[in-house]
Amino acid sequence: MDLYFITDARFHKASNGKYYAGEMSFSNSLWYRYLNEFNKVYVIARVFDSLDEIPDEHLVDNVEILPIQSFDNAFEFLKRKAIVRKQIDNYLSNSNKAVIIRGAGALGFLASQICMKRDIPYAIEVIGDPYDAFAPGVIKHPLRALFRYLFVNHQKKAVYNASAVLYVTKYALQKRYPANKHVFSTFASDVFIESNNNLNHKELHDESLPYQLISIGALEQLYKSPDIAIKCIKQLTEKGINVELTWLGKGMHIDNMRQMAKSLNLEDKVHFVGSVSSKRVNEYLKNSDIFLLLSKTEGLPRAMVEAMSVGLPCIGTNVGGIPELVNADFLVSVNDINATCERIEYLINNPSKYAQISKNNIENSKEYYFDNLEKKRKAFFDAVKKI
């Protein structure tokens, strides 16, 4: 059986005709899990022309990309909605393939509407929460409240009418977006953690060296709050605490964030590295002291699970699935610079607590080992094939 996979993720077409994922998590490595279950995978997604040099690790050549008219924001989507709908409709009407919709964003919701209209059964992977994405203070837009209402209800409807549902959280997304009780549903986080039983917990080094903070996230939007992370470094530096921040991930806002760091005289303390290989991500994590994820919206963050797996203490916002991973004492509100700095200082000033959290995170991350989650994904794929 072949699979149609609809996603709101961005892809780029280079001048050589090759396709690249905007985020490395959508590169070839992701698609192997689907190719193990389906004969061929067709990915229906927005495609942007790209003149930039894109790392080879972002290459996508093991699935077929079915391009959708690109759009950058809600207004562009509304202008091109009719074209986008027709493109999706044409793709979905061409063959009797399994359908998985990843999230109910603009493309996902249109695809679910088309499937319902054509009586095409579909499965859905629930990966994030528009209720958080359009919360007050997250984006500034006169129609923010309307977008929040529409996208929350779109996702509720798309999930309830799906014939199989996979959540990336244990509880959080299930509460707001329940599946029909008569269909198959399960949870499995979107992670790639390999078993490592020989890893020792981390301990803080002496204060003669800077404490290394790290965060990971694409910079196409500012949902991961790089600006807030920079301001935290500023506040801690002004208090005489020797910290540095490394940010892994690229996107349209990367130059603005570098300029912000420079304007605050932090160019030697804040490093926006861009995209790096998965091997280098692991190296950066192992060489860091604290992982920050100050997201305004989340599903269950793969990067945080990876950080936990190497023993990094984590500080995160109280959104999405982050509370399922982080001890309540190290959860902060969105945009709360003071609370974030307090938690960082506490970890630095309490080496025994730091070491204990490191041990706990290594142990808790075992729940997300690939082998443990694969059984749940396999059950989901089996359900998809039967619908």
N, C-alpha and C positions, 0 to 999 in steps of 0.2 A: 504493500500500500504506500502511496505517495502522500506527502503532507504539504498543505498550505500553512504558512506561519505568518501572521500579521503582527507587526510591531510598529510603535511610534519612534523607535530608535533611528538615528541618522546614519546613512551610509554615504560614501563619497566615491565618485567615479574619477579616476585619474586620467591623465592624457594618454596613457598607454592602454586604456580600456579596462583596466582592472578595478575591482571594487574593494573598498576598504571600510571597515567599521569605524564610526565616529568614536566609539568607546571600545577599548580592547576586549571588554567582556562579551562583545558581539562578534568577535573574530572567529576564525576556524575552530578554536577549541570548544566554543559553545555548541556548535552544530553537531559535533561527534555524538553527543548524547541522543540527538534526534535521529541521526543517520544509523545508529545502532538498532533503531526500532522501525524506521521507515526506509523504503527503497530510495526515494529521492525527496529532497526538501526544497520547496520554492518559498522564498522570503519576499513578502509584499511589504515594501517600506519606502520612505522618502529617500530620494537619491539627489545629492548635490554635486555639481561639478567642482573639482578641487584642483588648484594649481600648487598647493602646498606640498612639501615633501611629507609623506606619511610613513611612519615606521612599518617595516615588513610584518611585524607581529599583528598589525591591524588587518592584514590581508584576509579577504573572504573569497575563497575559490572552491570550496567543497560543497556549496549549495548554489542554486540559481536565484539571482536577484531579479525580482519583478518590480521595476521602478514605478514609483508614484510621484506625481508632480510635487516638487519641493515647496515647502512653505516654512517660514521662520517663526510666525506668531499667530495669535488667534485671528487678527484681522486679515492676514494673508490667507489663512485657512478658509475664512468665511467667503472671501472673494473667489477662491478656487474650489470651493466645496463641491460644486456640481461636477467639475472635471475629475476631482479625486474620487467622488462616489462612482462615477461611470467607470473609471479605471479599475477600482476594486470589484465592482459588479462584473465587469468583463472577465477578470481573472477567475473569480469564484464560479462563474457560470460555464467555464470551459471544460471542466472535468469533475468527476466524482472522487474527490480526494478528501482525506481527513483534514480538519481545520482546527488549528490552535490559534487563539487570539491572546497576545501577551499584553495585558493591561487594557483598560477601556479609555484610552486617550482619544484623540480625534480620529485616527485611523481605526482603532479598535472598536469604538462605538459604531462608526459607519459600517464596519464589517459585520458586527453583531446584528445591526438593523437589516442588512442585506440577507444575512443567513436566515433570520426569522421570516422575512418576507418570502424568500425562496424555499422555505422549509428545509434548510440545510442544517443538520446538527453541528454544533461546534463545541469545543472545549475552551476554557479560558484559564490563563495563569494570572493570578492577582498579585501584583508586584509592588504596588504603591497606593497611596491614599490622597486623592485630590482634595479631601477635606483639610489636610495639612498643607498641601501645596498652595492653596488659595486662602489660607488663614490670614487674618489681619496682621500686618507687619512683615509678611513674607514677600508679597509683591505690592507695588503701588500702581493701581489702575482703577479708573472710575467704575469699571464693570467687574471688579474683583468679586464682590458678593454674588453677582449673577453667575459668573463663571464657576464659583464654588458650588452653588446650588445645582447648576446644570451638570457639571462633571461628576459630582457625587451621585446624583440620581441616574445619570447615564451608566455609571459603573454598577450601581445597585441593580439596574434593570438587566444589564449585560450579564452579570454574574448569575442572577436568579434564573435567567432563561437558558443558561448554558447546560449542556448535557454531561459535562464533567468539569470539575474545578480543582485547580492546584493553587494553594496559598503558599507564600514564602514565609509567613509567620505562623506561630502556633495558635495565637488567640486574637491578636489585634485586628487584623483585616477581616477575620471571620465575623467579628461582632458587628461591624458596620456594613459589610457586604456579604450577607448570608447566601449560601447556595440553597437551591430547592432541596428539601429533605429527601426527595425521591431519587436524586442523582448521586453519582460517586463524587466524593471530595476528600482531599487529604492535604497535608502540608509537607513541603520540603524546601529548605532555603536554597537560594541560587548560589551555591559556593563550590569551590574546587579545593578542598582541604584533604591532603593525603595524610595517612597515619604516620605519626612520628612519636614513638614512645620513649625515645632516648633524650628528649629535650629537657634541659634544666631550666628552672625558673630564673628570671632576671633579678639583679640587684643593682641599686643605684651606685654609680661611680662617685668618686670624690668631687667636691664642688669646684675644683680647679679648672674643670672643663665645662663647657656649656651643656646644659640639659637639652637633649634633642627631642623636640616635639615633631610629630608627623601627621599629615592628613592626606587623604586620597579622594579625588573626585574630579569628574569632568567639569570644565569651566565654560561650557556653552551657555549655561544658566548659572545663577548664583545661589542655587538651592543648598549647596554644601557650606555656604557662609564663609568663603575665604576672607572677606572683608572683616568679619567678626574675629576670625583667627588672628589676622594681622593686628587688630586693635588690642587683642589680648597680649600679644608679644610686646606691644608698645607699653601697655600698663605694667607688665611684669618688669620690663627693662627699667622703667622709671623708678621702680621700687628697689632696683639694685639686684634683681634676680637674673642670673646669667642663663638665658634660654635662646634657642634658635628654632625656627620652624622650616620644615621642608614640605612642599606641596607637590604631589605627584598627580599629573593629569593636565590635559590641554583643552583649549577651547577659545572662543572668540573674546573672552574677558581676561585672558592671561596677561596681556600687555597692560590693561587697566590696573590689574592687581599688582603687577610689578611697579607701576608708576605710583600707586598708593603707598607701597612699602618704601619707595624712594622718598616720597614727600614727607614721610614720617621718620626719615633718617634710619631706616631699618634695612637698607639694601644689603648689609653684611650679615643680617640676622634672619632674613626671610628669603627663602630660595624656592622659586617656582621652576621646577625641573622639566615639566612637560611630560609626555608619555615615555614610559620605559618598559622594557621587557618584563615578563612575569618573574623571571629569575632576579632581575634587578629590584623589583618591588620587594621581593622577599629579603634581599640584602639590606635595602633601606630600612625595612621594618626591624630586622634583627639588630641594626646599629642605632636604633632610636630608643628613647626612654619612655615616652608617653604618646598614646594615640588619641587624637582629637577627631570627633565627628560631630560638628555643630550644625547638622542639617536642619533645614526648615521642613522637610518632608522626607520620609523614608519608607521602604518596605522593610525587609530585613537585610541590613547592609553586609554584603559579602566582604568588603574591605575590613570591617571591624572584626568579623570572624577570623579572617586571616591574621590580623594583628593579635587577637587573643591566642591563636594557635602557636605563636612564637613567644608568648608570655608577656606581651605588652599590657600594662594597665591602660584602661580606656576611659575617656570622659566623653559623654554624648548627650544630645538633647532628648527631651522626653517626648519623642514623636515616633509613630509607626512601630516597628519591631525592635527599636533600640532598647526599650525597657526590658525586653526578653533576654537581652545579653548583658546589660550593664547593671552593677549593683546600684540600688536606689540612691546611695550616698554620693554617687558620681554622675547622676543625671542632673542636667541643668535646663532651664527654660530657653526657648529660642531667643537669640540676640542678647542673652544675659552675659555680658562681658565680666562683670564683677564676680558672679558665681563661678564662672569658668576659671578665672584666675585664682580664686580661693581654693578650688579643687586641685589645681596644678600645684600651688604652694603646699597644700597639705601632703600630697604625695612626695614632694621633694623633701619636706621636713620630717617625714615619718618613714624611714627606710624599712622598718619591720612590716608596716602595713603595706608598703609598696611590694615587698617580696611575697607577702601572703596573697595579695591580689593577683600577682603574676602567676603563682601556683594555681590559684582558683581558675584563672582564665584558660590556662593550658588544659586543665581538667574539663572545664565546661565546653571547650571547643571540640572535644572528642565526639560530642553529640552530632556535630556537623561534618564529621569525616565522610568522605565521598562514598565509601562502602556502605555506611549506615543509611545515608539518604537515598542511595540508588534503588533500594528496595521499594521505597515510596514512589519514586519517579517511575519505576517499572510498572507498578500497579496503576498509576495514572495513565501511562501510555497504553496499557492493556485496555483500560476503560475507553480511551479515545478510539481505539481500533474497533470497538464493539458498537459505538453509537451510530 
